[in-house]
Amino acid sequence: MIGQPWTPPASPVFEARKSLKPPAGLISVCVTVYNYADYLPDCLNSIAAQTHEPLDLVIVDDKSERDESLAVAAEWAARNAGRFWRATVLTHARNQGPAAARNAAFTHAAGAKVFIIDADNEIYPRCIARLDAAMTNGGFDATYAQLEYFGNERRIGSADIWDPAVIAEENYVDVMALVKKAAWKKIDGFSHIEEGWEDYDFWLKFIEAGLDAGYLPEILCRYRVHGKSRTHTDAYAAHEKLREIMAYRHPGIGK
């Protein structure tokens, strides 16, 4: 079961659509935001600039309380709704973490393929089109590309060819990826892990389910490095504990 039955679902704040019937080739882009009002417009502008035309935009605000993320999301969506087949903004009644926000976005996604991105990151214009072509041509359940780190750090990421044995030892696949909604359902979505690594857990569940991902060796995604990111706070501080959690949750991988 995806999520918990006692947790409140995401509530709609804004929605606009061009037609009732989704167009052919529709891809949903799911943006999760939590106190990232300063970065959100750049992220959304990079999505609007995609060369892939039929897009379904789903923004989930995970109860931002330190800034105006929800208001920024709703205002941007209202102003740019014409770019998308549908533009939707949702919010949680209380903060539930990135796993719940991503699951809410997937639940509301109208496309059979879903691209995931956190609100502090960006993508290059060809990103979704190239990942979609790779998924279609390769028959993959997910596709991902190389990252470019920017902000407080500038370098190329460590993404590489999908190899379950290597991933079992160290994750190098970011959550910024195109994923079939059917694959997300098959592995029961994202799981909440208090200190982080929900993305690593997601890919380990992918491996356990026998699903396949394809690597596109092109720099298509931009990962922002800054002091407020969860990766540079909770996850780094709990690194060894998280390794133990992953080993406990996925004992058969890498054996």
N, C-alpha and C positions, 0 to 999 in steps of 0.2 A: 504494500500500500504506500503510495507516494504521499508524504506528509503525515500528520497526525490528525485524527478526527476532531480533537478538541481545539485545535488552533484555528483562529478566525481566518477566512479566506481573504485574498486581496480584493479591495473594493475599487470600482471604476471611478475615476475622476474626470476623464475626458475620453471621448471616442468620436472619430469621424471616419467614414468609409465612402468609397466611390460607388460601390454596387454591392448587392447581396451575394452574388456568386464570385468566389475567388478566381482570379485569372490563372491561366496556365503558367507554370513555372514560378508560382509564388513562393518566395522564401521569407520566413519570419526572422526578424532581427530583434533579439531580446536584450534589453539594456537594464542592468541592475544598478541602482544608485543608492548610496547612503552617505549623506553629508558631503557630496561632491559637486555642489552647485557651481563652483568655480571652473570645474573641468567639463561638466556635462555638455554645454553648448558645442565645444570643440569635438567631442565624441559624436554628438548627433549630426553635426555638419559633415563629418567624415562619412557617416552612413547615408545621408542625403546625396552625397556626391558619387555614390556607387554607379558603375556602368550597368550593372544588372538592374533592369527596370522594375519588374513587379516585386515590390517589397511590402511586407506587413510589419509595422513597427510596434513593438510592445515594450513599454517602459514601466519598470516596477520600482517604486520608491519604498525602501524598507524602513519606514517611519523615521525619516531624517528629522532631527530636532535641533541640530546645531547650526543649520543654515536653511536657505529657502529652496532646497533641491526640488521639492514637489512643485512649488510654484514655477520655478524655472522650467521644469519638464512640461507642465501643462501649457505654459505660455508658448514655448518653442513648438510643441506639437500642434497647437491651434494655428500658429503662424505658418507652419510648413506642411500641414496635413495634405495639401494638394500633391505633394511629391509621392505619397504612398497610397496603395490601395486601401489600407486602413492604418490609422494611427491611434494607439490606445495608451492611456496612462492609468496605472493602478497604484494603490498604496496599501500598506499593511496598517492595521490598527495598533500594532506594537512591533518593535524590532524583533525579527526572527532569524536574522543571519543570512548569509549569501546563498546557502543551499535552498532555503525556503523561497527566497526571492527568485532564484533561477527556476525552481519548480513551478512557481506561480506564473512566470513568464511562459514556460513551455506549455502549461495547462491552457493558457489563453491564446497560444500561437495558432494561427489558421493554416500555416504552411506545413507541408510534409517534411520540410527541411528547416532547421533552425540554427541561426548563427548566434553565439553567445558573446557578450562583451560587457565588461564592467565600465562604469561611467567615466573613469579616469583614463581610459585607453582610447586609441583611435585606429582606424584602418585606412589603407590606401584605396583609391577608387576602383581598382580591378579586383580587390580582395574576394568579394562574394562570388563574382562571375568566375574567377579562376578556381576557387574551391568547389563550386558547383560543377564545373566541367570535369574536374578531377574525380569528384564523387560519382558522376554519371559514367564516365569512361572506365573507371576502375571498379565500379560496383561496391564501393566502400560504404560502411555504416557511418563513418565520420571522416572528415578531412581537416588538416591543419597545415599551417605554413610556418615559415621562419619568422621570428620576432626581431624588431628593432627596439632597443631600449633607448628611452629619451628622458629628458628632465634632469634629475640630479646625477644621472649616469648615462653615458652614451656608448653603446656597443651592440654587437649582433648577438642574438640569443643562441641557445644551445639545442634547439629543436633538431631532430634527426629522424631517420627512417623508423617506422613503427616496428619495434622488436620487443615482444612481451617479456623475454628473459632479461633484457637490459632494463626495461621500465620497472620490473619487479625490484631492482636494486636502487634505482634513482629515477624520479620523474623528470622528463624533459619535454612533456607535452602540456602546453598551457590550455586553460579553459577557453581561450579565444579560438573557437573551432566551429565548423559546420557539422551538425549532428542530425541524423534522421530522427524525427519525433518517435517513430516506432522503436528505435534503439533505446531512446531515453525511457520509454515505457517498459521495455523488456527488462531493464536493470533497475526498475523502480526509482528512477530519477536520482537526484542528488541526495546525499545523506548529510545531516548536520553533524559536524565535529567541532567541539567547542573551541579548540585552539587553532583550527584551520585545516588546510590540506584537503578540502572537499573536492578539489579538482583531481588530485592524485587518487583519492578514493574512487572517484567517478571512473577514471581510466582503468583502475584495477578491476572494478566491477565489469567494465567493458571486456577485459581479457577473460575474466571468469565465465562470462556469458558466451564466449566464442565469437564475439563481434570483431570486425576488422576496421582499422583506420588507415588512411593513406596520408603520407607526408608530401607536401608540395614544396620543393626547395626554392622558394621565392620569398623575399621580404615583403610581406603583405600586411602585417599587423604591427602596431606600435604600442609598446608597453611602457607606461609612464612610471618612472622611479621617483618616489617622493616619501617623505617621512611619515605621512599619514596612512599609507597603504597597509592593509592587514598583513601582507606578506612580510613587511619590514617591522612589524610589531609582535603580534601574537605568535605567528608561525615560527619566526626565527628563534624567539625566546623558548619555545617548547619543542625544539627540533628533535631531541632524543625521545621525548615522550611520544611525539607523533609517529616516530619510527616504530615504537612499540605498539601503538594503536593500529597502525597499518598491518603489522605482522599478525596481530590478534584478529583483525577483521578479515584478513585474506591469507590464511595459513597455508593454502595449497599453492600459491603463486611463488615461482622461483625455486620450488623444491625439486 
